[in-house]
Amino acid sequence: MTRERHGRGGRRAPARAVDYVRLRNPFRPQAVFSDDEVAGLHAAALDVLERLGMRILLPEARALLRGAGALVDEAGETVRIGREIVEAALAAAPRRVRLRAANPARERDYAEGETLFSAGAGCPNASDAARGRRPGRLADYEEALVLQQSFDAIHKHGPSVEPQDVPAHLRHYAMMRGQMVLGDKPMFVYARGRRQVAECFEMIRLGLDLSEDDWGRGVWASTVINTNSPRQLDVPMAEGVIDFARAGQLSVITPFCLMGAMAPVTVAGALVLQHAEALACIALAQTARPGAPVSYGGFGSNVDMRSGAPAFGTAEQVRMQLGTGQLARLIGLPFRSAAGSAANLADAQGATENLMGLWGALLSGATLCIHAAGWLEGGLAFGYEKFVTDMEAVETLAELCQPLAADPAIEAIAEVAPGGHFFAAAHTMARYATAFRAPLVADLSNHGAWAEAGGLGAAERATAEWRRRLAETPRPAQSAAAAERLAPYIEARSRAGGAPPSD
């Protein structure tokens, strides 16, 4: 891949040959617990499942786990899952799955050691400096997809903005169409009811013109499965685990454990609860279909004990990320983590919080970091400026994933006299145009030049960048054909009444 940047006056910086699509983590995963302590946390989670169990609200899910040997209390809707069931599930779950995409060049392996980023997701509101904060609209959702498409370091599409101007029983049609018409990366599907999930799968097959053999080779859609911590799995999420497993699509199992609120106030206690809930969902998936693709995951942090508000980018979140990585490696599965911010705008707080989450994901060895860019207000808003400024950090991490040549540059050192400089050295002149990544919105000029150019801050420069990307990002190759194939399907299903989320 090549990267170019717009300099002052609209000049384009020279293209650099880098690959931000296929990233592998260059760092050894860091640990926050000893091996014995991690094994103890795992054993404690198994004890939670065996003695206390999970409340699972879907009768079909309870029946599946009962068939695998779990003890079910129907009156309390509680399932106690033995460790032998968990061990069998972990043995059956694949360690590597292929994320398919409309553009084969965008496909990625989902496995330990791989590094993928996706944008901030699930936001009911959108916000930018030009139009202010507003309830999410279809236009905002589609613009967010274009912004995701415009960056190679965003590896899979996500629902950055909830299009609330589209009725809930029709919304999945617009969201699936948007991904295939405006993007060509691996896709997501919300687990919001069986009819909606089935129709989304149909739309992928139709829009991308997939045969049954094509559909069966790899993962074309992923979903995030959130438990209702502590120790509860609701009906739509349980249905999602089962339906994605049976369709051979990826469930990213993600308990959302906020220390002091939905989880114990300590990192270790929260990890035990998170681990138990994740293992229960993995067991359900493998009971529904042995070998079903699943990802271990966690999104844990602490709350502000004065207000109860979620906090992000804290030391506790990073420790949760590192501990999650240790538990994932113990059970042998790839895992997801997350960044994000509680800030209300693209300011220093937002940048710091998001960057800590990004580093926590990278140093923990996470395969996927969700909410890598654009997440404001703890997920209540997707910020356009925030997305762009966060991408400065994401692309910096992508640079760290690039191969590094051990060039000793002896000829350059020999050419420059003591006390001299390397600006005009032959070694420099041959490489200067593409030696370093050009900043996305960072301004490296001195104060005088910066003031003369308008004295803009990073967020203000980001406004110009997202506007440019919305104007210049081309539609993907399959866009027109996918739109044409999907149009009669969407029209017919909409005319028939759509699919309510609960069905």
C-alpha positions as CSV (number, residue, x, y, z in Angstrom):
1,M,0.0,0.0,0.0
2,T,1.1,3.6,-0.5
3,R,0.3,6.5,1.8
4,E,0.3,10.2,0.8
5,R,-0.5,13.3,2.8
6,H,-1.7,16.7,1.9
7,G,0.8,19.4,2.9
8,R,0.3,23.2,3.2
9,G,-1.4,24.7,0.2
10,G,-2.8,21.3,-0.9
11,R,0.6,19.9,-1.9
12,R,0.8,16.2,-1.7
13,A,3.7,14.6,0.1
14,P,5.5,11.8,-1.7
15,A,3.9,8.4,-1.5
16,R,5.4,5.8,0.9
17,A,5.3,2.1,0.4
18,V,3.8,0.8,3.7
19,D,1.2,-1.9,4.5
20,Y,-1.3,-0.8,7.1
21,V,-3.7,-3.6,6.1
22,R,-1.7,-6.6,7.2
23,L,-0.4,-5.8,10.7
24,R,1.3,-8.2,13.0
25,N,2.0,-7.2,16.6
26,P,5.8,-6.6,17.0
27,F,5.8,-6.6,20.8
28,R,6.0,-9.5,23.3
29,P,2.7,-9.5,25.3
30,Q,3.1,-8.0,28.7
31,A,1.9,-9.6,31.9
32,V,0.3,-8.1,35.0
33,F,-0.1,-11.5,36.9
34,S,2.3,-14.4,37.4
35,D,1.5,-17.6,35.5
36,D,0.3,-19.2,38.8
37,E,-2.0,-16.3,39.5
38,V,-3.5,-16.4,36.0
39,A,-4.1,-20.2,36.4
40,G,-5.8,-19.3,39.8
41,L,-8.1,-16.8,38.1
42,H,-9.1,-19.4,35.5
43,A,-9.8,-21.9,38.2
44,A,-11.9,-19.4,40.1
45,A,-13.9,-18.6,37.0
46,L,-14.6,-22.4,36.5
47,D,-15.7,-22.6,40.1
48,V,-18.1,-19.7,39.5
49,L,-19.7,-21.5,36.6
50,E,-19.9,-24.8,38.4
51,R,-21.2,-23.5,41.8
52,L,-23.0,-20.3,41.0
53,G,-23.8,-20.6,37.3
54,M,-25.1,-18.2,34.7
55,R,-28.7,-16.9,34.3
56,I,-29.5,-17.6,30.7
57,L,-32.9,-16.3,29.6
58,L,-33.3,-18.2,26.4
59,P,-34.9,-21.7,26.9
60,E,-33.2,-23.1,23.8
61,A,-29.8,-22.1,25.1
62,R,-30.5,-23.8,28.5
63,A,-31.6,-26.9,26.6
64,L,-28.5,-27.1,24.6
65,L,-26.2,-26.8,27.6
66,R,-28.4,-29.3,29.5
67,G,-27.8,-31.7,26.6
68,A,-24.0,-31.2,27.0
69,G,-24.3,-32.1,30.7
70,A,-24.9,-28.8,32.4
71,L,-27.2,-28.6,35.5
72,V,-30.2,-26.4,34.8
73,D,-32.6,-24.8,37.3
74,E,-35.5,-23.8,35.1
75,A,-37.3,-21.9,37.8
76,G,-34.3,-19.6,38.3
77,E,-33.2,-19.9,34.6
78,T,-29.8,-20.7,35.9
79,V,-27.2,-23.0,34.2
80,R,-24.3,-24.5,36.1
81,I,-21.6,-25.5,33.6
82,G,-19.0,-28.0,34.6
83,R,-15.4,-27.6,33.7
84,E,-15.4,-30.6,31.5
85,I,-18.0,-28.8,29.3
86,V,-15.7,-25.8,29.1
87,E,-12.6,-27.8,28.3
88,A,-14.4,-29.6,25.5
89,A,-15.6,-26.2,24.1
90,L,-12.1,-24.7,24.2
91,A,-10.7,-27.8,22.5
92,A,-13.3,-27.4,19.7
93,A,-13.0,-23.7,19.1
94,P,-10.7,-22.7,16.2
95,R,-7.5,-20.7,16.9
96,R,-7.5,-19.0,13.5
97,V,-10.4,-17.9,11.2
98,R,-10.3,-16.0,8.0
99,L,-12.2,-12.8,7.8
100,R,-13.6,-12.6,4.3
101,A,-14.3,-9.3,2.5
102,A,-15.7,-8.0,-0.8
103,N,-12.1,-7.0,-1.6
104,P,-9.8,-10.0,-1.2
105,A,-6.9,-7.6,-0.5
106,R,-8.8,-6.5,2.7
107,E,-9.2,-10.1,4.1
108,R,-7.4,-10.8,7.3
109,D,-6.7,-13.8,9.6
110,Y,-8.2,-13.5,13.0
111,A,-5.6,-15.2,15.1
112,E,-3.1,-14.6,17.9
113,G,-0.3,-12.2,16.7
114,E,-2.4,-10.4,14.2
115,T,-3.4,-6.8,14.8
116,L,-6.7,-5.3,13.7
117,F,-8.4,-2.0,14.5
118,S,-12.0,-1.0,14.1
119,A,-13.7,2.3,14.7
120,G,-15.8,3.5,17.6
121,A,-19.1,1.7,17.5
122,G,-22.7,1.7,18.7
123,C,-23.0,5.5,19.2
124,P,-26.5,6.9,19.2
125,N,-25.3,10.4,18.4
126,A,-22.9,12.0,16.0
127,S,-20.8,15.1,16.5
128,D,-18.6,17.4,14.5
129,A,-17.5,21.0,14.6
130,A,-19.4,22.0,11.5
131,R,-22.8,20.6,12.4
132,G,-22.7,20.1,16.1
133,R,-24.0,17.2,18.2
134,R,-27.1,15.4,16.9
135,P,-29.0,12.1,17.1
136,G,-27.5,9.6,14.7
137,R,-28.9,9.6,11.1
138,L,-28.5,7.4,8.2
139,A,-26.4,10.1,6.5
140,D,-24.0,10.1,9.6
141,Y,-23.8,6.3,9.6
142,E,-22.9,6.3,5.9
143,E,-20.3,9.1,6.3
144,A,-18.7,7.1,9.2
145,L,-18.5,4.1,6.8
146,V,-16.7,6.3,4.2
147,L,-14.3,7.5,6.8
148,Q,-13.6,3.9,7.9
149,Q,-13.1,2.9,4.3
150,S,-10.6,5.8,3.7
151,F,-8.1,4.5,6.3
152,D,-6.2,1.2,5.6
153,A,-5.5,1.0,9.4
154,I,-9.2,0.5,10.0
155,H,-9.5,-3.2,9.2
156,K,-13.2,-4.0,9.6
157,H,-16.4,-2.1,9.4
158,G,-18.3,-1.3,12.5
159,P,-21.6,0.5,13.4
160,S,-20.1,3.8,14.4
161,V,-23.4,5.7,14.3
162,E,-26.9,4.3,15.0
163,P,-29.2,5.6,12.2
164,Q,-32.1,6.5,14.4
165,D,-34.0,8.1,11.5
166,V,-34.6,4.6,10.0
167,P,-37.3,2.6,11.8
168,A,-35.9,-0.3,13.9
169,H,-37.6,-3.0,11.8
170,L,-36.0,-1.6,8.6
171,R,-32.7,-0.4,10.0
172,H,-30.7,-3.6,9.3
173,Y,-31.4,-3.3,5.6
174,A,-29.9,0.2,5.4
175,M,-26.9,-0.8,7.6
176,M,-26.0,-3.8,5.5
177,R,-26.5,-2.0,2.2
178,G,-24.2,0.8,3.5
179,Q,-21.3,-1.6,4.2
180,M,-21.4,-3.2,0.8
181,V,-22.0,0.0,-1.2
182,L,-19.6,2.2,0.6
183,G,-16.9,-0.2,1.8
184,D,-15.1,-3.4,0.9
185,K,-13.8,-4.6,4.3
186,P,-15.0,-7.4,6.7
187,M,-18.5,-6.6,7.9
188,F,-20.5,-6.7,11.1
189,V,-24.0,-7.8,11.8
190,Y,-25.9,-6.8,15.0
191,A,-27.5,-9.7,16.9
192,R,-30.9,-8.1,17.2
193,G,-33.2,-11.0,16.7
194,R,-33.2,-14.1,14.6
195,R,-35.1,-12.7,11.6
196,Q,-32.8,-9.7,11.3
197,V,-29.7,-11.9,11.6
198,A,-30.9,-14.3,8.9
199,E,-31.8,-11.5,6.6
200,C,-28.4,-9.8,7.0
201,F,-26.8,-13.1,6.1
202,E,-29.0,-13.3,3.0
203,M,-28.1,-9.8,2.1
204,I,-24.3,-10.5,2.3
205,R,-24.7,-13.6,0.0
206,L,-26.9,-11.6,-2.4
207,G,-25.0,-8.3,-2.4
208,L,-21.6,-10.0,-2.9
209,D,-23.0,-12.7,-5.2
210,L,-21.7,-15.6,-3.0
211,S,-22.3,-19.2,-3.8
212,E,-23.0,-21.6,-0.9
213,D,-19.4,-22.8,-1.2
214,D,-18.2,-19.2,-1.0
215,W,-20.3,-18.5,2.1
216,G,-18.9,-21.6,3.8
217,R,-15.3,-20.6,3.3
218,G,-14.4,-18.3,6.1
219,V,-16.2,-15.6,8.1
220,W,-18.2,-13.0,6.2
221,A,-19.8,-11.4,9.3
222,S,-19.0,-10.9,12.9
223,T,-21.0,-9.7,15.8
224,V,-20.3,-8.6,19.4
225,I,-22.0,-10.6,22.1
226,N,-22.3,-8.7,25.3
227,T,-23.4,-10.4,28.6
228,N,-25.5,-8.5,31.1
229,S,-22.9,-8.6,33.9
230,P,-23.0,-9.9,36.4
231,R,-23.7,-13.5,35.2
232,Q,-26.6,-13.0,32.9
233,L,-27.1,-13.6,29.2
234,D,-30.3,-12.2,27.6
235,V,-32.4,-13.6,24.9
236,P,-31.1,-11.7,21.8
237,M,-27.5,-12.3,22.8
238,A,-28.1,-16.0,23.4
239,E,-29.9,-16.3,20.1
240,G,-27.0,-14.5,18.4
241,V,-24.4,-16.9,19.9
242,I,-26.4,-19.9,18.5
243,D,-27.3,-18.4,15.1
244,F,-23.8,-17.2,14.4
245,A,-22.3,-20.5,15.4
246,R,-24.7,-22.5,13.2
247,A,-24.0,-20.2,10.3
248,G,-20.2,-20.4,10.7
249,Q,-19.9,-16.7,11.5
250,L,-17.8,-15.1,14.2
251,S,-19.1,-14.2,17.7
252,V,-16.8,-11.8,19.5
253,I,-17.7,-12.7,23.1
254,T,-17.4,-9.5,25.2
255,P,-18.5,-9.2,28.8
256,F,-18.6,-5.4,29.7
257,C,-17.4,-5.4,33.3
258,L,-17.1,-2.1,35.0
259,M,-15.3,-2.5,38.3
260,G,-17.4,-1.3,41.2
261,A,-20.6,-1.4,39.3
262,M,-21.3,-4.6,37.3
263,A,-18.2,-6.3,38.6
264,P,-16.1,-6.5,41.7
265,V,-14.1,-3.4,42.5
266,T,-10.8,-5.2,42.1
267,V,-9.0,-6.0,38.8
268,A,-8.6,-9.7,39.7
269,G,-12.3,-10.0,40.8
270,A,-13.5,-8.3,37.6
271,L,-11.4,-10.6,35.5
272,V,-12.8,-13.7,37.2
273,L,-16.3,-12.6,36.5
274,Q,-15.5,-11.6,32.9
275,H,-13.7,-14.9,32.3
276,A,-16.6,-17.0,33.6
277,E,-19.1,-15.1,31.5
278,A,-17.0,-15.4,28.3
279,L,-16.4,-19.2,28.9
280,A,-20.1,-19.7,29.3
281,C,-20.8,-18.1,26.0
282,I,-18.0,-20.0,24.3
283,A,-19.4,-23.2,25.7
284,L,-22.9,-22.3,24.3
285,A,-21.4,-21.6,20.8
286,Q,-19.5,-24.9,20.7
287,T,-22.6,-26.8,21.9
288,A,-24.6,-25.3,19.1
289,R,-22.0,-26.2,16.6
290,P,-18.6,-27.7,17.5
291,G,-15.8,-25.8,15.7
292,A,-17.8,-22.5,15.5
293,P,-15.6,-19.4,15.2
294,V,-15.5,-17.5,18.4
295,S,-13.3,-14.8,19.8
296,Y,-12.6,-14.4,23.5
297,G,-12.9,-10.8,24.6
298,G,-13.2,-8.3,27.3
299,F,-14.0,-4.6,27.7
300,G,-13.4,-3.8,31.3
301,S,-12.6,-0.6,33.1
302,N,-13.6,1.1,36.4
303,V,-16.3,3.7,37.3
304,D,-15.9,7.0,38.9
305,M,-16.9,6.0,42.5
306,R,-18.2,9.6,43.0
307,S,-20.7,9.6,40.1
308,G,-20.9,6.0,38.9
309,A,-19.8,7.2,35.4
310,P,-17.6,4.8,33.3
311,A,-14.0,5.8,33.1
312,F,-11.6,4.9,30.2
313,G,-7.9,5.0,29.6
314,T,-7.3,4.4,33.3
315,A,-4.5,2.3,34.8
316,E,-7.3,-0.2,35.8
317,Q,-8.5,-0.5,32.2
318,V,-4.9,-1.2,31.0
319,R,-4.5,-3.8,33.8
320,M,-7.7,-5.4,32.7
321,Q,-6.5,-5.5,29.2
322,L,-3.2,-7.1,30.1
323,G,-4.9,-9.7,32.4
324,T,-7.4,-10.5,29.6
325,G,-4.5,-11.2,27.3
326,Q,-3.0,-13.6,29.8
327,L,-6.3,-15.4,30.2
328,A,-6.8,-15.6,26.5
329,R,-3.4,-17.1,25.9
330,L,-4.0,-19.6,28.8
331,I,-7.1,-20.9,27.0
332,G,-5.5,-20.6,23.5
333,L,-8.0,-18.2,21.8
334,P,-7.5,-14.9,20.0
335,F,-9.1,-12.0,21.8
336,R,-10.5,-8.5,21.4
337,S,-9.9,-5.5,23.5
338,A,-11.0,-1.8,23.2
339,A,-9.9,1.8,23.4
340,G,-12.4,4.6,23.8
341,S,-12.9,7.8,25.8
342,A,-15.2,9.4,28.3
343,A,-14.4,12.9,27.0
344,N,-17.0,15.1,25.5
345,L,-14.9,16.5,22.7
346,A,-11.7,15.9,20.9
347,D,-9.4,17.4,23.5
348,A,-6.4,16.3,25.5
349,Q,-8.5,14.1,27.8
350,G,-10.0,12.3,24.9
351,A,-6.6,11.8,23.2
352,T,-4.9,10.5,26.4
353,E,-7.7,8.1,27.3
354,N,-7.9,6.7,23.8
355,L,-4.1,6.3,23.5
356,M,-3.8,4.4,26.7
357,G,-6.5,2.0,25.5
358,L,-4.7,1.6,22.2
359,W,-1.4,0.8,24.0
360,G,-3.2,-1.5,26.4
361,A,-4.6,-3.5,23.5
362,L,-1.3,-3.7,21.7
363,L,0.8,-4.6,24.7
364,S,-1.8,-7.2,25.8
365,G,-1.5,-9.0,22.4
366,A,-5.2,-8.3,21.4
367,T,-6.0,-9.4,17.9
368,L,-8.8,-6.8,17.6
369,C,-9.0,-3.4,19.2
370,I,-12.6,-2.0,18.9
371,H,-13.4,1.7,19.5
372,A,-9.9,2.5,18.2
373,A,-11.0,5.9,16.8
374,G,-13.9,8.3,17.2
375,W,-15.5,7.1,20.5
376,L,-16.7,10.0,22.6
377,E,-18.8,10.3,25.8
378,G,-18.2,6.7,26.7
379,G,-19.8,5.6,23.5
380,L,-22.8,8.0,23.4
381,A,-21.3,9.9,20.4
382,F,-19.1,9.4,17.4
383,G,-16.9,12.4,16.9
384,Y,-15.7,13.2,13.4
385,E,-12.7,15.3,14.6
386,K,-12.1,12.7,17.3
387,F,-12.0,9.9,14.7
388,V,-9.3,11.8,12.7
389,T,-7.2,12.8,15.6
390,D,-7.4,9.2,17.0
391,M,-6.3,7.9,13.7
392,E,-3.0,9.8,14.1
393,A,-2.3,7.5,17.0
394,V,-3.6,4.4,15.3
395,E,-1.4,5.0,12.2
396,T,1.6,5.5,14.5
397,L,1.0,2.1,16.0
398,A,0.6,0.8,12.4
399,E,4.1,2.2,11.7
400,L,5.5,0.3,14.7
401,C,4.1,-2.9,13.0
402,Q,6.1,-2.2,9.8
403,P,9.3,-4.3,9.2
404,L,12.4,-2.5,10.5
405,A,15.6,-2.8,8.5
406,A,18.8,-3.1,10.6
407,D,20.7,-0.6,8.3
408,P,23.9,0.6,10.1
409,A,24.2,3.6,7.7
410,I,28.0,3.4,7.9
411,E,28.4,5.3,4.6
412,A,26.4,8.2,6.0
413,I,28.3,8.3,9.3
414,A,31.6,8.2,7.3
415,E,30.5,11.0,5.0
416,V,29.5,13.6,7.7
417,A,32.4,15.2,9.5
418,P,32.3,15.5,13.3
419,G,30.0,18.3,14.4
420,G,28.4,18.4,10.9
421,H,24.8,17.5,9.9
422,F,23.1,14.8,7.9
423,F,20.6,16.9,6.0
424,A,22.6,16.9,2.7
425,A,24.2,13.5,3.1
426,A,23.8,11.2,0.1
427,H,22.1,8.6,2.4
428,T,19.6,11.2,3.5
429,M,19.0,12.6,0.1
430,A,18.2,9.2,-1.3
431,R,15.6,8.5,1.5
432,Y,14.3,11.8,2.9
433,A,11.1,12.0,0.9
434,T,9.7,8.7,2.2
435,A,11.8,8.0,5.4
436,F,9.1,9.1,7.9
437,R,5.4,9.0,8.1
438,A,3.9,12.4,7.4
439,P,1.6,13.5,10.2
440,L,-2.2,13.3,9.6
441,V,-3.2,16.5,11.5
442,A,-0.2,17.2,13.8
443,D,1.5,20.5,13.0
444,L,5.3,20.4,13.3
445,S,5.9,24.0,12.2
446,N,7.4,26.6,14.6
447,H,5.1,29.1,16.4
448,G,5.5,31.9,13.9
449,A,4.7,29.7,10.9
450,W,1.8,28.1,12.8
451,A,0.3,31.5,13.8
452,E,0.7,32.8,10.2
453,A,-1.2,29.8,8.9
454,G,-4.2,30.6,11.2
455,G,-3.1,29.2,14.5
456,L,-5.4,26.1,14.2
457,G,-5.5,23.4,16.8
458,A,-5.4,19.7,15.9
459,A,-9.2,19.3,16.1
460,E,-9.7,22.3,13.8
461,R,-7.2,20.7,11.3
462,A,-9.1,17.5,11.6
463,T,-12.3,19.1,10.4
464,A,-10.6,19.8,7.1
465,E,-9.3,16.3,6.9
466,W,-12.6,14.5,7.4
467,R,-14.3,16.8,4.9
468,R,-11.6,16.0,2.3
469,R,-11.9,12.3,2.9
470,L,-15.7,12.4,2.5
471,A,-15.3,14.3,-0.7
472,E,-12.4,12.2,-2.2
473,T,-12.8,8.6,-1.0
474,P,-13.9,6.5,-4.1
475,R,-16.7,4.0,-4.0
476,P,-15.3,0.4,-3.9
477,A,-15.3,-1.7,-7.0
478,Q,-18.3,-3.8,-6.1
479,S,-20.4,-0.8,-5.1
480,A,-22.8,-0.4,-8.1
481,A,-23.3,-4.2,-8.6
482,A,-24.1,-4.7,-4.9
483,A,-26.5,-1.8,-4.8
484,E,-28.3,-3.2,-7.9
485,R,-28.6,-6.7,-6.5
486,L,-29.8,-5.5,-3.1
487,A,-32.4,-3.0,-4.2
488,P,-35.2,-5.5,-5.1
489,Y,-34.6,-7.5,-2.0
490,I,-34.8,-4.5,0.3
491,E,-37.9,-3.2,-1.4
492,A,-39.7,-6.5,-1.2
493,R,-38.8,-7.1,2.5
494,S,-39.6,-3.5,3.4
495,R,-43.0,-3.8,1.7
496,A,-43.7,-7.0,3.6
497,G,-43.1,-5.2,7.0
498,G,-39.4,-5.7,7.6
499,A,-38.2,-7.6,10.7
500,P,-38.7,-6.2,14.2
501,P,-35.5,-6.5,16.3
502,S,-37.1,-8.9,18.8
503,D,-38.2,-11.4,16.2
